Amino acid sequence: MHESPPHQQPVAGPVPASGQQPNFPAMPAPAGWRYKPRRALWDNKAVRAGALILLLALCGLVILALVREQTGTEGFLVGLGLAVLPVPLLVAAFRWMDRVEPKPWKNLVFAFSWGACAATLMAIIANGYATEWLLSSVDLAQRPEADKWGATFVAPVVEETGKAAAVLLLYLFRRRDFNNTVDGVVFAGITATGFAFTENILYLGNAFATDQSFGHEGVPAATAATFFMRVLMSPFAHPLFTTMTGLGFGIAASLAPRRKVIRVLVPLAGLLTAMVLHSVWNGSASLSPLAFLAVYALFMVPVFGALTWLAIWSRQNELRTIRTFLPAYQIAGWLTPPEPLALSSMRARGIARDVARRTGGPGAARTVAEYISFATSLAFLRQRAHNGTAGPDFPAREQELLHHLWTRKHIAQPALTQASATLPRPFAPPPAWGTGWPQGPGQYR
């Protein structure tokens, strides 16, 4: 059933008189809270324990053994040292996209680990069997062509499916952190970064081993060429492919539950797009250098540019969501008037944390960061209620977030008020323009 507009959604009641503790009847007990303050990675036992972590660790050990077997110890170390160079840049880019509503580190660590270990192992095994089958199915003279067929048609399907598995798991089991296209792009991009990291170790290590076998002195030619192609020229290749899958899952996450068929078809369409892009890229590598550069310049670069634009637009759209849906809580009295503006500005958020740190130390800054996180989640929750995708537990989740804001407001609200003073004031329309907005806290009883 379609939900009513956001200004008609019930909240947990008007703000009580000064000094009184508000009542949150629908809020679950603390043990059942879905929104909890984010702690440091090393304080979270779930990241270091569980069957999933053990599985990824075993996959990592197998990958380590396989790569060292192919490259040798020296080749592995050289490949590792070179392959790690683009990782901080790629992770920082996706974290920048994710700054409005940062995802828990444990989800990002899982995504990177799955790409670097599980997805890579799946790709090595499946590609190996597929290559053997192709080579055994053709004549000796056609074997070079069979290798090209495997790289163009088999590897994209296998590798994108392996990476998509991580996005699917996060979509199914971490839905509270997976709500829109930004979430899908971030999870998919981090997964693909992990996959590219391990794959680059293998390619660079093999190139170094080749140079060693030919006794090259000075700059190793094969290693330098591989480094230029995979690390300098195309570090975004795997993230670009897999973010198509992430976009599909992100769109599905933003759709109403009743649209079941579309929520299945859109991720499949995204996965198919990722496979096609990957296939085009791999196929172009078998062409002449001029044809490869043409594909790179006329196809891959525009697609990368379009994805970059979409990422920037999506981040700005998240800030607009905060600016649109938090005023209802400000009118009801839960937030002060300057807060919706301050919370929808990344600059003001940073200033508020700095103000709290100067006046109250690191603990106060952490409190403000938690307040910002909960207020952001509240805005997105209200947007989902407006779109009819919040679910029946909307009152409990809303009251839980309001409770977290209430317990932190004495530190966060003064800092956000001071930060908002540094921002240009938005245009205020005449009262007649604001028809439809609640006129007082009575509508929120």
N, C-alpha and C positions, 0 to 999 in steps of 0.2 A: 504494500500500500504506500502511495506517495506521501512523504512527510511534508508537513507544513513549512512555510518559509522560516528562515532562521529567527526573525524577530517575533515569531509566534511560538517558538520552541520553549517548553517549560525548562527552567533551571531550578537550582536547589533552594529557591526561596530568596526573599530579600535579605540584604545584609542586616544583621541584628544591631541592636543599639551598642554604643561604644562600651567595650569591656566585656561583652557577652560572647560566649562561644557559640557559633552557628551549629545547627543540628543537621546532620546528613543521614536521613533515615535509610536511603537506598544504598549507601556506600557499604561495600563488603568489609569484613574484618581485615586487619593489616596483612594477615597471611595470604589473603586472596587478592591483594592489590595487583593491578596490572601495570600501573605507572609507579615506578620506584626511582628514587634518586640514583643516577648513574655513578657507580664507583669506579675506582681505578681497575684496570684489567687484572692486576695481580690479586685483587681482593675478591674476584669472582671465581668461585670454585668450579662453576659449570664450564668455564673455558678450558680448564685443565683436566677435567674428568669426563667420564662417560664413554660409552661404546663408540660414539662417532669420532671422538678424539683419538681413541685407540685405532680405529680403522684408518684414519688419515695418517697416523704415525706409521702404521705398517705399510701403507701405500708409499709414504715418503722413503722408507728404508728400501723397499723394492726398487723404486725409481733411482735412488742413489746407487744401488748395486748395478742396475742396468746401464746407467749413464757412465759410471766408472769403467764398466766392462768394455764399452764402446770407445771411450775417449782415453782411458788410462788415467792414473792419478794426476799427473801433471796437466794433461788436457782438461780434466775436470776442474782443477783449481783455476786454470786460466779462464775457462768458460764461465765459471762461477763469478770470478772477479769482474769480467766484462758484462755478463748478463745482468748483474745487480744494478748497474749504472742507471738505466731508465726507470727502475722500479719506484724510487722515491718521487720522481717527477710525475709519473702516472698516478700513483696513490694520492699525491697532493692535489692533483687536478680533480680527481673524483671526490676527495674530501672537501674541496672548495665548493663543489656543486652541492654537497650535503650539509653545508654549514647552517642552513636555516633551521632544519630539524635533524641534528646529527644522529646517525644510527649508532647503536651500541657497538663497541669495538669487537665484542665477541662474534657478532654477525659478520663483520668485515674480515676478521681473522679466519672464520670458517670459510667464507667465500674465497679468499686468497689461497688458503690451504687446500681446498677442494680443487681449485684450478691447477695448483702447482703439483699436487700429489695424485688425487683420485682421477681427475679428468685426464691428466697426462698419461697415467698408467693405462687407463681404458683405451686411449688413443694409440699408444705403443702396441698394445696387444692386438687390438682390432685391425689397425693398419698393417701390422705384420702378417696376420692371417690373410687379410684381403690381398696384400701384395703377393704372397706365396700362391694364392689361388689364381690370380691373374697371370703370373709368370708360368704356372703349370698349364694354363689353358691356351697359351699362344705358342706359336713357333719361335724358335731361337731368334730369328731375324726381327720379330715383332716385339721382343722384350723391352727395348728402349721406349717404344710407344706404350707398352703396358704400364711402365713406371709413370709416364705422364698421365695416363688415364686414372691411375690410383691417386695421384696427387690432386688431380682436377675434380674427380667425381666421388672418390671414396673418402679421402681424408676430410674434406669439409663436412660431410654428413656425420662421420664418426666424432670428430673433434667438437663440432658445435653441439651435438647431442650430449656429449660428456660435460661440456661447460653449462649447458642449459639445465642439467640435473641439479646443480647448485642453486640456480635461480628458482627452480620449481620447489625445492625443499624449503627455501626461505619463504616463498609465496604460500606454501601450505602450512608451515609450522611457526612462522614469525609474522603473521598478518598484521599484528599491531604496529609493526615497524615497516610494513610494505603497503603503502596506500596510494601511490601515484607514480607517474612516469619517472620522476627524479629518483625515487627509490629503486625502480627497476634498472635504470641506467647505472646507478652507483653499484648495485650488487653485481650486475653483469660485467661492468667494467673492471671491478676488483677481481672477480673470478678469472676473467680473461688475462689480466695482468699477471696473476699467478701462473696461468698456463704458459704464457709467453716467456716468463722467467725461466721455467724449467726447460722449455723447448730451446731457448737461446743457449742455455748451458750445453745442451747436446750438440747443437749446430756449431757453436764456437769451439767447443772442445774437439769435435771431429775435424774442424778446419785446422786447428793448431796441431793435431796429430798428423794431418796430411802434410803440413809444412815441415814438421819434424822428420817425417819419413823421407822427404825429398832433400833434407839437409839444407833448407833455406837459411841464409845468413842475413842479418840486418832485420828489416821489417818483414814479418811473415806475410806473404802475399795473400794466401787463402784466408787467413785469420782477419787481416785488415779488410778484405773485400766483404767477408761475412759480417763483420762488425759494422761496416758502413751500411750494408743493405738492411740488416735486421735491427740494429740499435739506433743508428742515426737517421736513416731514411724512412723507416716504417715502424717505429716503436708503437704506434697507435693501431696497427693493423688488426691484431686479435681483439683488443678492446672495441674497435669499431665494428667488427663483425658481430660480436656477442651482444653489444648494446642494442642491436635490433631485436634480439630475443627479450632483453630486459624491457624495452619499450612495449613489446606485446604484453608481457606480464603486468607492467605498470598500468597500461590502459585497462586491462581486465580487472585490476584491483580497484580502479575508480568507478567501475560500472556497478549498477544495482544488482543484488543477488538474483533477482527474477530473470535477468538476461543471461541465462545459463549457457545457451548455445554460443552466443557471441563471446562470452568469457572463456570459452574453450577454443574457439576459432582464432581469436586475435593472437594469443601466444603462439599458436601453431603457425600463423602467418608470419609472425616475427622471427620464429626459428627458421622457417623456409627462406626468408629474406637474408638471414645471417649465412645460411648455407650457400645461397647464390652469390653473395658478395665474396665469400671465402673462395668459392670455386672460380670466380672471375679473376681474383688475385692470384691464385695458384696457377691457373691456366696461362695467365699473362707471363709468368716466369719462364715458361717453355717457348715463348716467342722470341723474336729478335730483340736486341737491346732497345732499338728505337720503338718497336711496338710496345714493349713493356713500359717505357717512359711515357708513351702516349696514353696507355691505360691508367697509369699512375696520375698523370696530370689532368686528364679529361674526365676521369671517372672517380678514382679514389679520393683525390683532393676535394672535389666539390661535395662528395658525400660526407667527408670529414667536416668540411665547413658547415654544411647543413646541420649536422649533429651538434657541432659547437654552438651554433645559433640556437638550436632547440634547447640545449642545456642552459644557456644563459636566460632564455625566455622562461623556461620552466622554473628556474630559481626566482626570477622576478615575480612570476605568478604565485609562488608560494608566499612571498612577502605581501602581495596584494590580498591573498586569502586571509592572512592575519589582520591586515588593515580593514577588511570587510566584515569579518565575523566576530572580532573581539569587542567592537563598540556595544553590542548587545549586553555584554557583561559589565561594561563600563557604565551604561545607563542604569543597569540594575544595582550598581553600587559595589560590585565585587572588585572592579579595577578603578583606579583614579583616571581622570580625563586625559592626562598626558600619556598613559601607558600604551594604548593601541598604536599611536604614532611611533613611540620609541621602540616597541617590540617589532614593528615592521621595518626597522632600519638596522642593517648590520652595523653601521657606524655607531648608532646610539647604543646598541647592545654592548659593543666593546667599551664604550665610554662608561656605561653603567658598571660593568665589571671592574674597570679601573678605579672608579670612584669608591666602590665598596672595598676594594683592596687597600686603597690609601687610608680609608677611615676605620676599617674593621679587620684588616689582614686577609690572608688567603682563605680563611673559613668564610668570611663574609662574601668574598668574590665567588666562592663555590656555591653559596646560597643563592646569589643572584643568578648564576648560570643555571641552577636547578629551577629557579622561578621562571626564567626565560624558556627553558625546555618544557615545563608543564603548561605554561601559557600558550606556547606554540602548539602543543598537542591538543589543548582545549579548542583552539581555533580550527584545527583540521578535523577534530571530532565533530564540531558543530557544522562544518561544511559537509561532512558525510551524512549527518542527520538531515541537512537541507536537501541533499541529493537522494535520500532514501537508502543509504548504504551503511548506516551506523549500527544497525542490529538492535535486538530487543534489550540489550544491557546498556543502552545509551544513558539512562538516568544514573546508574551505579558508576559508570566510568566518568560521567560528567562531575558527579559529586566527589568522587575520589580526587580528581584534578583540582576542583575548587578547594578541597581540604588542604592539598599540598600548597596551593597558592596562599591560603589563609595563614598557614603556619610560618610562612616565609615573608609575608608582606612587610613586616616592620623593618626588615633590612633591604628588601628589593625595591619597594615602591619609592622611597626617597632617592635611591640611586637612579632609577629610571626617570623620575621626575627631573632630576638635575641633568640627565643626559638628553632628555627631550628638549631642554632649553637651547641646545646647540643646533637644533634642526630648524630649517625654514618652516614657517607655519603654513599649513594647507589652507586653501580657500574655503571659507565657511559660507555655505549657501544660506539664503534667508529661511526663516522657520517654515514658510509655506512649502519649501522644497522637500522637507523631511517627512512628508506624509507617509504613514505606514510604520514609523518607528514607535516603539513603546513610549508612553508619556510618563511612566513612573514604575516603581518596583512592584506595583500591584499585579502586573501581568506575569510576574515571575513567581507567584506564590505556588 
